[in-house]
Amino acid sequence: MRRKHDAAATGARAAIVDTSTGLNNMQQLIQLRWIAVVGQVATIAVVHFGFGIRLPLEQMAATLACLVAFNVASQARWRSRQRVSDRELFVALLVDVGALTVQLSLSGGTGNPFVFLFLLQVILGAVLLETASIWTLVAITSGCVAALTSLHRPLPIPLDPGGGLASPYIQGLLICFVLDAALLVTFVTRIERNLRHRDARLAALRQRAAEEDHIVRMGLLASGAAHELGTPLSTLSVILGDWRHLPHFTSDPELHGEVCEMQTQIERCKAIVSGILLSAGKARGEASVATTLGRFLDDLLAEWRTTRPAVTLTYANRFGDDDPPIVSDSAVKQTLHNLLDNALEASPRWVGLDVDRDGDTLVLTVKDTGPGFAPEMLAQFGKPYQSSKGRPGGGLGLFLVVNVVRTLGGTVAARNRSSGGAIVTIRLPLSAITLEEPEAHGR
């Protein structure tokens, strides 16, 4: 069930990515249409008033008015709607093809050098549309060009390519080429960038889904192991408790101390197993303990110091006077334990923990004086099996830290200190851990 839920969530996120890309592409077409309107107005004015070539201004102006009205309606529509289908992109391109066909039919048909603007629509369709829609657009534009060979109003300009740049037809061809090239480079580049961003986001979603599935499998394995370890740990705890009272051990202080230490470590193992079972088998908030942020951190560090007495831990709490009520979350507790343990392995003599507040965000910074992170580890920070310890299967601690914090809506960042060592910073929204005030039910 959990895997089906994760797959459904990943599919929903992928649909959102596709929707965003389609909307961006539609916005590009709207911008291109405004450029086409301005370009047509300028071209008609230059040809009619500058070159003295009579054009049917009323019909051409009416066509432009329809195109402007369609573009205004498109802008209004795509402000309130977020999903763009292939059919809607296809219709938008058809409107542009239709407007261009009407304008060319009023100004010379295929004898108009701007007839090659049809290629702009075809190329945009090849980038934006699905295969069936692309070939349908090719067939329609080809039919429009064929119809323009006979259904057009003659344009009184000489088709004299031998006149070079002095020929109005060659000038029109040159302007058409420059327009086609500039618009294609500009808009195809933007559309390709949208598609690349979409592919990158989809790849990130697939990677996240794979990591979440990996965590689920690890959780099942851990909970199964915890269940199996519970019985032998309880047995060892009972045996050591009996040994502590035997004369053979009470008469030897050194041996009695070792037995007590063994029992302490067994109790710690039992607490870890209980924490694993609680995290794996119960939703967050169930059987949780209400506390405050300051008390939670103080208790966490006191417990951590008890089992690691040789380390020097510098703790600086700069959160402020406010001490908000929070839920004592075992996942957050284990996350900080993992970070402190990693810092301790890299820097056995000193570990630092700073607590700060940035608006509504809790900032936890763990520092050490070890060798720091290798560049390749920083580049793949938080990925599984990225470890500097060289152990098979290592690197899962930071992987779990990153995913637990991400699940709570936070982020984890790592960098090396200029003076030596490493810094890992957790930014966690306070809303993810603060205790909600009970709602008043009085009327």
Secondary structure, DSSP 8 states (H G I E B T S, - for coil): -HHHHHHHHHHHHHHHHHHHHHHHHHHHHHHHHHHHHHHHHHHHHIIIIIS-----HHHHHHHHHHHHHHHHHHHHHHHH-----HHHHHHHHHHHHHHHHHHHHTTTGGGSGGGGGHHHHHHHHHHHS-HHHHHHHHHHHHHHHHHHTTSS----S---GGGGGGSHHHHHHHHHHHHHHHHHHHHHHHHHHHHHHHHHHHHHHHHHHHHHHHHHHHHHHHHHHHHHHHHHHHHHHHHHHHHTTSHHHHT-HHHHHHHHHHHHHHHHHHHHHHHHHHHHHS-TTTT-EEEEHHHHHHHHHHHHHHH-TTSEEEEEE-S-S---EEEE-HHHHHHHHHHHHHHHHH-TTEEEEEEEEETTEEEEEEEE-SS---HHHHHTTT-TT--SS--TT--HHHHHHHHHHHHTT-EEEEEE-TTSSEEEEEEEEGGGTB---------
